[in-house]
Amino acid sequence: MAADFPLADNSRAGAEDSPVGLELAGSPRVEPARLREARRRAKISQIVAAEIVRYVVDQRLQEGDRLPNEADMLEEFGVGRGSLREALRLLEAYGLISIRQGQNGGPVLATLRPHDLSRTLSFYFYLTGATYTELTEARMIIEPVMARLAAERQHPDHMQQLRDATEREQQAPLEDPDYLACADEFHYVVSGMSGNRVLDLLGRGLRTMFQERVGYGSVLPEESRKRNRKVHQQIADAILAGDGAKAERLMAKHLRELADALSERVPYLGSDRITWDG
């Protein structure tokens, strides 16, 4: 049975996937056949990718769910195998699906992670020449606001995540390498507690981008861990108490202190261009 994809204009996609007509000899617009084919396929694959995304959303598919098999999708979309596979590769690059190999393989819904947004954003930041100083400045604007919104909105799930993350950090021995992961988790959790999905994903994406390149704990002295843990507890207490103004003020001060310490320990970093590794 063919998959029930809501393709708005199936006839158009099928027509575009038909063989390309011959160009007039000598025309200045004539392009190499392979280039025409690549451009044609790219356009069709984008259309198919968009329809697959709509299908995923409409069907409320979750992590681990499988997409229909290749034969069903080829029949539904009326496109060539190359165009369909290009569409799937595009969605894999965005982190929506993973392609499993083998007899029971095929496209499977993956977990959407801030890392996927971070990778995409870093591509544009790299091209524009944005620096880690600018990334730090963006975080210093966003994360205090996230702390305030979290305190004001008091989302039950978010509050529990914060309690759990704070408890793990407070219990982790300062000399234990795992402490750094716990301290980072605190910032990661707060970065996504605003209750606004745009801000939450952006906040965690920026945090992930920074942490993957820098990692505060790896460059700051060990004596700073005790101070950081105390401040994290104070910020968490303000959020849990619903004191948005205090939570915002404490987070802003904390990030400023971290930025100053980082600038002192790694002075060259701020002017470095944000990297993109594909």
N, C-alpha and C positions, 0 to 999 in steps of 0.2 A: 504493500500500500504506500502511495506517495505521501510524503510529509505535507501537512497542511500549512504551508507557508503563505502569508498574506502578500504575495507579490502583486503590486499595484498594476504593473503593465508588463505582463509576461511576454506579450507579442513583441514589444519593443526590444526587450533583452534578447529574445531569440533572433530577431532581425539583425541586431548588431553583432551577433555571434556567427552570422553567415559569412562565407568567403568574401574577402575584400575585392571590389571591382578593379579592373585595370585602369591605370592612369593614362592620359593622352601622352604619347611620345613627345619629348621635347618640352613639356610643360615645366615652367620654373617651380611649380609646387610639388613635383614628383619627389617622393621620399623613398628610401630603400624599403623593400617589402618587410624586412624584419623590424624596422623602426615603426612602420605603420601598424604591424601586428602587435608590437609591444604596447603601443599607445591605446589601441583598440581594446586589448585584453585588460589593461590597467583600468580603463573606465568601467568595463563590465564587471570586473572583480570588485570594484568599489560599490557598485550597485548591489551586487549579491551580498557583500559583507554587511551593508546597511540592512538588507532584508533579514539576514540571519540574526543580527542584533535585535531587530524588532520582534522576531520570533521568540528569542530568548526572553525578552522582557514580557511579551504578551502571555507566554506559557509559564512564566514565573519559574524558569529553570534555576536550579541551584548547583552549587559546587558538586562535581562528580556525576551530574546528569550527562547523558550522551546526546549528541546531535543525531539526526537521522543519518542513515548510511549514505555513502556516496551515490549509489544508484538512484535512491529516492530523491536526493537533492538535484541530481542532474536532470531527472524527469520533471521535477517541479519547476526549476528555473529555466529549463530549455537552453542551457549554455553548454559550452564545451568543458571537458575535464580540466583543461589548463586554466580556464577562467575561475572555475570553482576552487581549485587548489590554491590559486593566487589569493582568492578571497579568504580562505582558511588561514593561509600564512599571514595575511594582514591582521586577522583577528588574534592569531597566536602572538604576533609581535606586540599587540596592545595588551596582552595578558589575559584576554577573555577565555581562551581555550588552550588546551595542550593537546598535541597530536600523539596518541599512543600508537606504538608499532605492534606488529604481530597479528595473530589470528583474531583476537578480540580487540584490536586497536581501533583507531579512528578519533575524531574530535570529541573531547570531553570538556565540560565547563570547569574552569579553574577558579581559584580564589583571586578576586581582584585585590591587589595589594598596593599600599602607598608607594612601594618600590617601582611599580609600573608607571605611575604618574611621575615619580621622581626621575625616572629614565627619560620620559618624554620631555619634561620640563628642562632637564639638563641639556638636552639637544638644542633647544632654542636659546637657552642661556649661554651655552658655549658659542653659538653662532653670533650672538649679539655682543659677545665680549664681557658679559656680566662677571663680576668677581665675587670671591667669598666674603668680602666686606659687605657687598650689597646683599648677599644671601643672609648674612648675620643681621643686617639692618631690617630686612623683611621679617625675620623671625622675631626680632625684638618689638616689632609692631604688632604682629599677629598673636603670638603666644600669651602676652598679658591680657589681650582682649578675650582670648579663649578661656583663660582662667576666670575672668569676670563673668562671662556668659555662663560658664559651667556652674558657678556659684549661684547665679540668679535663676537659672532654669531648673536645677536640681533633678536632672533626669535620673531615675532610680538605677538603671543599668550602669550609667556612667559613674554614679556615686560608688557603686559596688566595685567597679573596676579600679577606681582611685583608692578605695580602702585596701583592696588586695595588693595593688602595686606598692603602696606606701608601707604596708606591713612587711612585704618581702624585703624592701630596701632597709627598713629599720632593723630587721633581724639578721641581715647578711653581715658577716664579719668584714670590717673595713679593709683588712689585709687580703681578703679573699678576692681572686680575680672575678668571681661571679658578682661581686658588689657593683662593678662598673655596669654590668648588664642591667642590674636592678635599678640603678640610678638613672640609666638611659630610659628604662621602661617608664619611669615616673614622667619624664618629659614627653615621651611618646603618647602616653595616656592623656595627659592634660592637653596636648596639641590637638586632640580629636574629641573634645568634650563640649563643644559649643552648642550642639544640637542642630547646627546648620550644616547640612551635608556638604555644601560647597566649601565652607570654611574648614570643616573637619578633614576632608580629603586633602585640601591644599596645605593645611597646617602640618599634617603628618607626612605629606610628600616632601615639603621643605625640610622638615626635621630629618627624614630619612636621607635626603640628599646630603645634608651637612654631616650627619653621623657617619655615613659610608666613606666620606672623604677625610674627615677630621677625627672624630671621636674624642670628645673632651677629656675623658678619663685617661686616655693614653698619653696625653701631653701635660696634664696638670699634676702638680706634686701631690703625694699621698696625704699630706697634712690637710689638704683642702677637702678631702672626702668627709671628714667629720662636720665641717662647716656646711657643706652642701646637703648632707643628710638632715641636719637640723633645719635648714631653710626649706627643704622639700616638705618636711613635716608641718612647718608653719603654713606653707601655701596650701597644703591639703586640708589642714584644719580650717582655714579661712573659706575654702570652697565648700567643704562639708557643712560649715556653719551658715552658709548663704551670704557671706560678707563679700560681695563682689568687688567693692572698692579696695578692700585690703588685699584680696587675692591678686588683683591687677597690679597694685603697687609693689607687693612682694615679688611677684614674678618679674616685673620690669627691672627692679633693682638686682635680682638674682642674675638675670641674663646680662645686664650691664657688667656686673662683677666678673662673670665668666668670660665675656668678650674682652675685658681689659686684661684678665689673666692670660687668655689665649694670645692676645696681641704681644704680651711681654715674653711669653715662652716661645712663640713661633711668629716672629715679626714679619716674615716674608709671606705668610699665608694669605693675609688679607688682600694683597694685590694680585694673587694668583687668579687666573681665569678658571671659571667653573668648568670641570672636565665632563666629557661625554665618552663613554666606552662602548656605546652601541647596545 
